[in-house]
Amino acid sequence: MYSFFFNTYARVLFDSGSTHSFISASFVCALGLETRPLGYSLSIETAFSSRGTNLVCRACSLHIDDLEFEVDLIVLAMSSYVVILCMD
């Protein structure tokens, strides 16, 4: 699904199995988003690889239809999606 994110359309995956929400490191760089230390190191394992991260983009605004959400997004090197949102 494509959603409006930081005044641009982004490919977003809604993942009911994810425990955190993520943003692509390349998207963070392209948009010049501010990152902050996560406060701990996090190891992410997928079917294809394992990656580590310790950065987060806090209070990001995401628009889906007429709804606006504020989410913290952990920065992760990934190429398939720009944003992965956990479904609580």
KANORKA-V435683 format. One record per residue. N is the residue number from 1. PHI is phi in degrees with one decimal (999 if undefined). OMEGA is omega in whole degrees, 0 to 359 (* if undefined). D_LAST is the distance of its C-alpha to the last C-alpha in Angstrom with 2 decimals. Layout:
N | PHI | OMEGA | D_LAST
N | PHI | OMEGA | D_LAST
//
This chain:
1 | 999 | 175 | 18.00
2 | -101.7 | 180 | 19.75
3 | -128.6 | 179 | 18.43
4 | -83.9 | 188 | 20.48
5 | -140.8 | 182 | 19.77
6 | 52.4 | 177 | 22.41
7 | 62.2 | 175 | 24.94
8 | -146.3 | 177 | 24.76
9 | -82.4 | 182 | 23.06
10 | -134.1 | 176 | 20.74
11 | -80.8 | 186 | 19.55
12 | -117.2 | 174 | 15.74
13 | -107.4 | 174 | 13.79
14 | -95.6 | 188 | 10.32
15 | -113.9 | 180 | 9.47
16 | -71.6 | 180 | 7.31
17 | -95.9 | 182 | 9.31
18 | -84.0 | 178 | 8.99
19 | -96.4 | 180 | 8.36
20 | -138.2 | 174 | 9.51
21 | -108.2 | 188 | 10.42
22 | -131.2 | 174 | 14.13
23 | -134.5 | 180 | 17.23
24 | -64.7 | 179 | 20.51
25 | -60.2 | 180 | 23.31
26 | -69.5 | 177 | 25.77
27 | -68.8 | 177 | 23.82
28 | -59.2 | 180 | 23.72
29 | -66.3 | 182 | 27.49
30 | -62.1 | 181 | 28.25
31 | -92.2 | 181 | 26.75
32 | 67.3 | 181 | 28.04
33 | -73.1 | 178 | 24.79
34 | -81.1 | 175 | 25.06
35 | -114.9 | 178 | 23.48
36 | -133.2 | 175 | 23.42
37 | -62.5 | 180 | 23.54
38 | -71.7 | 181 | 20.27
39 | 101.6 | 178 | 22.28
40 | -162.1 | 176 | 22.02
41 | -92.0 | 181 | 22.32
42 | -123.8 | 177 | 19.49
43 | -105.5 | 182 | 20.49
44 | -107.9 | 178 | 18.48
45 | -114.6 | 175 | 19.72
46 | -118.0 | 178 | 19.62
47 | -65.3 | 186 | 21.95
48 | -109.3 | 184 | 24.50
49 | -163.3 | 174 | 24.47
50 | -128.0 | 182 | 23.43
51 | -135.2 | 177 | 23.05
52 | -112.0 | 178 | 22.94
53 | -156.3 | 175 | 21.84
54 | -146.3 | 180 | 22.10
55 | -119.5 | 180 | 21.49
56 | -143.3 | 169 | 18.79
57 | -102.8 | 185 | 18.93
58 | -87.9 | 172 | 17.79
59 | 52.6 | 177 | 16.78
60 | -80.2 | 181 | 16.95
61 | -96.5 | 181 | 17.18
62 | -123.8 | 180 | 15.79
63 | -110.1 | 175 | 17.31
64 | -128.0 | 188 | 16.29
65 | 54.2 | 180 | 19.05
66 | -98.3 | 182 | 19.72
67 | -101.9 | 176 | 16.38
68 | -122.6 | 179 | 15.99
69 | -120.9 | 173 | 13.01
70 | -114.8 | 184 | 13.72
71 | -135.4 | 170 | 12.01
72 | -92.3 | 183 | 13.51
73 | -118.6 | 178 | 14.39
74 | -80.5 | 183 | 16.04
75 | -76.7 | 184 | 19.31
76 | -143.2 | 175 | 19.99
77 | -73.4 | 179 | 23.03
78 | -151.3 | 184 | 21.98
79 | -124.2 | 184 | 23.76
80 | -73.0 | 182 | 21.97
81 | -131.1 | 176 | 19.32
82 | -86.8 | 180 | 19.40
83 | -137.2 | 171 | 15.68
84 | -120.3 | 180 | 12.76
85 | -105.9 | 175 | 9.31
86 | -75.3 | 181 | 6.27
87 | -110.4 | 179 | 3.81
88 | -83.1 | * | 0.00
//
